[in-house]
Amino acid sequence: MRPMTTDLDRRDARPYFLWDEDLSIAELQERLHGDDPQERLRLLAKLLREARDIDVWSFVTPQEVAEALPLVAGRLGRRLDFWEFLIRGWQEDGLLPS
């Protein structure tokens, strides 16, 4: 397995939040924006559940999270409330469309 890192600029290393999967940062970014919608949702859910919230934005936009949240909600566990709160607040403030 590749070494894990918190340095998200190391595209060849495995990000700290993929502790159970040997994907590099570059491979994760490719799959998050690839043609397989099920793989995208699986990895997005893992990202939202396991990564620090500030690190999520290295991979996806707030709009992408807002659009996918209903589809991945059941996979987020205790992090669901946080993401719903954040996205709802940004929508109420006019930073994201409702």
C-alpha positions in Angstrom: 0.0 0.0 0.0 1.1 3.6 -0.6 2.1 5.8 2.2 -0.6 7.9 3.7 -0.3 11.7 3.9 -2.0 14.8 5.1 -0.2 16.8 2.4 -2.9 16.8 -0.3 -0.4 18.2 -2.8 1.4 14.9 -2.9 -0.7 13.5 -5.7 1.1 10.1 -5.7 0.4 9.4 -2.0 -2.8 8.0 -0.4 -4.8 10.7 1.5 -5.1 10.1 5.3 -8.9 9.6 5.0 -8.6 6.6 2.7 -7.2 4.5 5.5 -9.0 1.4 4.0 -8.4 1.9 0.3 -5.1 2.2 -1.7 -5.9 5.1 -4.0 -3.6 8.0 -4.6 -4.8 11.6 -4.4 -4.6 11.8 -8.2 -6.7 8.6 -8.7 -9.3 9.9 -6.2 -9.6 13.2 -8.0 -10.0 11.3 -11.3 -12.7 9.0 -10.0 -14.6 11.9 -8.3 -14.9 13.5 -11.7 -15.1 10.4 -13.8 -17.8 8.7 -15.8 -19.0 6.2 -13.2 -21.7 7.9 -11.1 -21.9 5.1 -8.5 -18.1 5.2 -7.9 -18.3 9.0 -7.6 -21.0 8.8 -5.0 -19.2 6.1 -3.1 -16.0 8.1 -2.9 -17.8 11.3 -2.2 -19.6 9.8 0.7 -16.3 8.5 2.1 -14.7 11.9 1.6 -17.5 13.7 3.4 -17.5 11.1 6.2 -13.8 10.6 6.8 -11.9 13.8 5.7 -11.6 17.1 7.6 -14.2 19.5 6.2 -11.5 22.0 5.1 -9.8 19.2 3.0 -13.0 18.3 1.2 -12.7 21.5 -0.9 -9.5 20.2 -2.4 -11.6 17.6 -4.3 -15.1 18.9 -4.8 -17.0 22.2 -4.7 -19.7 23.2 -2.3 -22.2 23.1 -5.1 -21.2 19.5 -5.9 -21.7 18.6 -2.2 -25.1 20.3 -2.1 -26.3 18.4 -5.2 -25.1 15.0 -4.0 -26.0 15.3 -0.4 -29.5 13.7 -0.7 -27.9 10.8 -2.6 -25.2 10.1 -0.1 -27.0 11.1 3.2 -27.5 7.5 4.2 -23.7 6.8 4.0 -22.5 9.7 6.2 -23.3 8.5 9.7 -22.8 11.1 12.4 -21.3 13.6 9.8 -24.7 14.0 8.1 -25.9 16.7 10.5 -22.8 18.7 10.0 -23.0 18.7 6.2 -26.7 19.4 6.2 -26.1 22.4 8.6 -23.3 23.8 6.5 -25.0 23.5 3.1 -28.4 24.8 4.5 -26.6 27.8 6.0 -24.8 28.6 2.8 -28.2 28.3 0.9 -29.9 30.6 3.5 -27.1 33.1 3.1 -27.4 33.1 -0.7 -24.0 31.5 -1.2 -25.5 28.4 -2.8 -28.8 28.0 -4.7 -31.5 26.3 -2.8 
